[in-house]
Amino acid sequence: MDSPSRRAGADTELLSVSWNQNYGCFAAGTSHGFRIYNCHPFKEIFRRDLKSGGFGIVEMLFRSNILALVGNANSQYPPNKVAIWDDHQNQLIGEFSFRSNVLAVKLRKDRIVVVLEHKIFVYNFPGLKLVHQIETLSNPLGLCCVSQDSNTSVLVCPGVRQGQIHVEHFGLNIAKLITAHEYQISCITLTMDGLLLATSSTKGTLIRIFNTMDGACLQEVRRGLDRAEIYSIALSPTVQWLAASSDKGTVHVFRLRVRVDVEDVEDKNSWHQGRPFSPLVSVRKGANPGSLLSFMKGVLPKYFSSEWSFAQFRVPEITQFITAFGDSNTLLILCLDGSFYRCSFDPVNGGPMLKQEYVKFLENV
């Protein structure tokens, strides 16, 4: 890898965007390198531009100087190779090569996960030794999530059948398969501790929340009636809210009725030491809006009794975008057209969200 410089070009193209593990920062892969931004307050932290091309995948490890970089077709850096880059030392500390293109990389403080179309490789960190492999159904979106809590080590990815989720509890040495949807999986996300999983399918109408220990479906919410491509699903740190973005240009926020009572358990780590998960889960009061005809549940089609979104925000431009929760009932929206939104929602009454901040970050050269 050639030494990064700080040059900027007016022809810079945005190739990818990704949140860091606690959603306080995000990385942007560009046709000339990469840039790192802070979310609150919004500002560019640093950028690295290379003479020989850019990166289609840039993954941060929290706020550290460690990055995982994958090139793209128009770059000198091949898309089948992962570079682990120490930006503080300005040096390559590890590299992995594969026979097919890398579709995603996920980082933990003790693991590096590399996703190919039909296989997932798990390496320890910093040793970079291969410790696990998982076969998957064709996974062109590179779907994979890992927990970030130091007490748990959970990985979820598509299974070997359509609509199936593979859950790997490394701490328990247990693998579980969950039949989540009838159609192919389109989006997945985990809570930081890996206790809860949210999923959607290529149909894009329903989002389901599962217990990763026993595979039980804890709640189901409805994005809409017509097909949609779900771009992202986010779970709030308090596990009180869920947000989903789609190609309809709308972000929907749902109230979760699932509560994880980890603080009420005498031994907070008991669940991942083999004890039952059920004592940690209860149901909150309050629900999302339903149809006016929901009282006829069992008579009318199922969608009349569905839970609909509590709050909504429409992105003005037609573009792909991902979302995450910020502080104090705020939502962060990151778009592939180089724009960033911060909006807020009323936690009592819901309804349309209020735009608080808008930045065209790619234009800040």
N, C-alpha and C positions, 0 to 999 in steps of 0.2 A: 504494500500500500504506500502510495506516495505521500509525502508529508502534507497535511492539510494547511491551507492558507485561508485568509479572510477576504477573498475577492467576492464580488457580487455581480450577477449578470441580469440584465433586464429580461432575458429569455428564459429565466429559471422556471421550470415546470414542477408542480407538486405531484409526487408519485404516491405518497402514502402519509397517513397520520396515525398516531397511536398514543394512548394515554400511558403514563407510568403506573405503577402498581397501586398508588393511593390517589390518583387522579389530580394531584397537585401540579403536575407538569405534563407536557406532551412533546413528542418528537415528530418532526416532519422530514420525510425522505424526499429529496429533490433531485432533479436531473444533474445537479452540480455537487451534491453532497448531502448534508443534513443540517437541521436547525433544531434547537431546543428552546422551549418557551415555558415560562411560569404562568400559571392560570390566575392567581390572585395575590397581588395585583398582576394584571396581564403585562408581560414584558418578554422580550427575547433575552434569553440567558447567554447563549452563544451560538455561533454557526461555524461550520467547517465546509469549505468549498475545495474541491479537488480538480486538478487539471484533466483527469482521465475519466470523469463521469460521476454518476451519483448512485443512490441506493433505493431500491424498491421496498425494503424492509429496514426499519430502524427501531430497536427495542431498548428502552432504558431499564436499568436496575435501580428502582426507587429514584433517589436524587444523587446517586453515586456517579463516578466517572466511568463506569463500566457500561458499554453499549454492545449490542449484537447488531451486525450490519450484513445485509445481503444485497448484492448488486442487482441490476436489471438488464434486459436484453441489449440496451444501448450503452452499457457501461463496460469499462475494462474489467470490472469485477463480475465474475460469472454468477448467474442466479442459482447455481447448484452448490454454492459455497457460503458457509457462515463464518464471519470474522468476529472474534471477540476482541473489542478494542478498548484499551485504557486511554481515555482522552487526556487524563492528567499527565500520564507518563508519555503520551504521544507515541504509543507503541502497540503492536499486535501481541496479545497474550495467549491466543488460541485460535485454531482454525479447524473447521470440519468440512469435508467434501463428500458429495453424494452423487449417485448416478442419475438422479432426476432433480428437477427444480425444487427449491425450498419454498414452501407456501406460507410458513409462519414460524416464528421463534417466540417462546415464552421463557421468562427468566424468574427464578427465585434466588434467594441468597445462597441456597445450597444445590440448585439444580439448573440445568439448561435443557430446554425441551425443543426439539427440532421436528417440524411437521412436514411430511411429504404427502403426496396424494393418497398413498395406500399404507403408509407406515409412519409411526412416531418413534423417535429415538430420545431417550432420557439419559443425560450425562450428569455426573456429580460436578460440583463447583466448589473450590477452584481446581480440583484434580483433573477434570475433563475426561474422566473414564466413563465408558458406556456402562450403564447399570440396568437398563430396562429397554425393551422394545414392545410395541403394541401394533398389531395388524388392524386396519380399519377398512370399512367400505370406502369406495371412491370418495375422497374428501377434497374436492377442488377448491373449496373456500378456505382450507387450512384451519378448520375449526378445532380449537383446543383451549382449555382453561386450566390454570393451576391455582390452588389456594396459596395465600401469602402469610398466614399465621405461622409463627415459628414452631408452635406445638402440633401442627397438623401438616400432613403432606398428601394432598388430594389432587388427582388429575382427572379431568373429564374430556371425552372426545367422542366422535361417532363410533358406533359399534360396527359389527360385520353385517348387519341387516338394516334395511331401510327403516328409518324412524327410531332406531335403537341408540341408546347412549351407553358408553362404556365408562364406568367409574372405577378408578384405581385408588385404593387407600393404601399408600405405601407404608404408613406407620403400623397398620394392622396386617399388612401382607394379604389384603383381600381385594378381589376384583368382583364388580357387580355389574350386571346388565339391566338396563331399564328400558322398557318399551314406552317411549315418550309420545310418539306421534304415529299416525298412519302414513304420512308422507315423509320425504327425506328431511333430515335436520338442516335448518338454515342458520340458526344462531344459538349460542349457549353462553351462559355466564355463571360464575360462582360467587358466593359471599367470600370475604377475606379468609374465613376459617374453614371454608369448604363444607359447611354443614348443609347449605341450601343451594339448589341448582335451578336455574330458570332456562327454559328452552322454547324454541319456536320451530315450525316446519316451513317447507317451501310454499305451503298454502297461505301462510302468513295471517291467519285469522285469529288463532288462539295462542296464548302464552301460558305455559304450565310451570308450576313451582314444585320441586321434588325434594324429599328428604334423601340425602345421598347415602345414608346408612342402610335404610331398609327399602328404598326405592318408591316409597308411598307418594302419591300425588297429593299435595297439601292444599293447592288452590289453582284455579283456572280463571284467566281473565280474557276478555275479547277485545282485540284491536279493531275489528270491523267485520263486515259481512263478505266483502269481495277480496279476491286474492291480492297479496302484496308481498314485496320482498322486504323482509325485516333486515335492516342494516345493523342494528345494535340493540342489546338489552342491558340495562344497568340496574343494580340493586343499591339502595342507599345504605350507608354504613350502619344505620340504626335498624335496618331490615324493616322499615316502616313503609317504604315506597319502592315501586318498580317503574322504570321508564323504558319505552321502546320507540325507536325511530324506524321509518320505512320509506319506500320509494313514493309514497303518497305525499311526502313533504311535510308530514306532521309528526310531532313528538307527543306521545300519550303517556300520562303519569297515572298509575294505579295505586290504590291503597292496599297494602298487604295485610292479611289477617293472620299471618304466621308470626309467632314471636319465639325467639330463641332465648331461654332463660338461663344462660350459662352462668350469670352472676349469682343466681339463686341456688345453684348446685354446690354442695359442700366441697366436692372435688371437681374443679373446673375442667380438668383434663380427663375425667372418668370416661367420657364418651369415646375418646379415641384409644382408651385402654381396654376396650372390649365390652363395656357395659351398655345397656340399652340406650337408644337415642330418644325414645318417647318422652321421658321426664323433662327433656329440654325444650319441648315444643308445646305451645298452647295457642289458643285462638284469640286474637284481639277483638274487641267490640268495634262495630262500625264496618261498613262495606262500601264498595264502589256503587255508582248509580246503576240501576237495572231498568229493564223495560217497564212501561206502565202496565203491560200485560203479563208481568212476571208471576202474578198470582195464579195464572193458568198453567203453571209449570206442569209438565207431564201430558198436557193436551196439545199445546202449540209446539212448533219446532223448538229445539234446544236453545237457539240463540235468543229467544224471547226471555229466557231466564238467566242470561249471561250477566257477568259483571263487566260494566263498561268503564272507560277511563274517567278518572276523577278530575284531571286537568289536562290542557292541551296547549301546544304552541306550533304555529305553522312557519316553516322556513320559507322566506320569500322566493329564493332562487331554487331552480331544479338542479339538485346536485346530491351526491351521496354524502351522508353525514353520520357521525356517531355521537353518542351522548353519555354523560356521567353526572353524578350528583356533586354539587358544591356544598358550601356551608349555608345553614339557615334557610332551608327550603328553596334553594336555588338549583338550577340545572345548567350544565355546561354543554354547548353544542359545537362540534368541530366538523367543518365541511371541507370536502376535497376541492372546492373552488378557492380555498385559502381564506375562508372567513371563520370567525369565532363569535359565538353568541353566549351571553349570560342572561338567563331569565329567571323570574321568581314565580312561585305559585302560592295561592292562599291555602294553607293546610286545613282550614275549616270548611270553606265554601267551594274550593276548587275553581273550575271554569277556565277561561282563557288566561294564559300566563302573560306576565308583563316583561317586556324586553328591557334589560338594565344596561347592557353593554354590547357593542358591536365593533369588531376589529377586522380589517382586511390585513391579516398578518403577512401574507406572502408579498404584499406590496411594500412592506417596510424594509427597504434595502439600505 
